[in-house]
Amino acid sequence: MNRERLRELLEKVRAGDAGVEEALEQLKLLPYEEMGFAKLDHHRSLRKGFPEVVLCQGKTVGQVVEIVEHLLPSAGTILATKAGPEVFAALQKATDKAHYHPLPRLIVIGDGVPVSSQELVLVATAGTADIAVAEEAAVTAEAMGNRVERLYDVGVAGLHRLLDHNKKLVEANVIVAVAGMEGALASIISGMVDKPVIAVPTSVGYGASFQGLAALLGMLNTCAPGVAVVNIDNGFGAGYLASLINQRSRKRR
């Protein structure tokens, strides 16, 4: 962080030369913290409403721990994605506020954002094998202060399972549809509701599913309106987007 610029800004506020709102706008653009192997954005929560998220994949355990330790003073809640148990064990030594979700390999550091609205984010899967990706979306949305419910194993191989939950689909404000194989779940759901549907293709499947590519293309080619598609196995991205939509609609009411 540029401490000189921060000090100057604080002096302007004290002297009455800058208002609080103006100061916050300038804080959003203050530089990052240089760590050599990482550049930490301490002001992302001012711009995005949620702090920087740590992707553990490709980083050493030591790098992840050091990043989290530097983020802790300025972030109430931190997410660490694609994290193995060895990362969690190391973080437990650094903080007693780390909670591990082994299925989605997601660590939540802190208590999460308090639920600020009763608007519902519904996370649905086509099959049981899609739940790991779905849980990454669900836990992400929960950590960002949303009311989340799960609806698992309701894929098109047995469509009556989905239709039995039509009331819950209609109640939801945003729906995350997680599916592998041909990825048809998002199209079916979007054809039934007037809510935004976030489609998440998963790498679950075999043969011509091509590790999720068939589901991705199927979702991109949907003729059902109101579907947005994230990348293969990107449960985090879906949960984050669902939260942005949910929180935005809450603010407008």
Helices and strands as residue ranges (DSSP letters): H 3-15, H 20-27, E 33-34, E 39-40, H 44-48, E 54-55, H 61-71, E 78-81, H 85-94, E 98-101, E 106-109, E 120-125, G 128-130, H 131-143, E 147-151, G 156-158, H 159-163, H 166-171, E 174-179, H 185-190, E 197-201, G 207-212, H 213-220, E 227-229, H 235-252
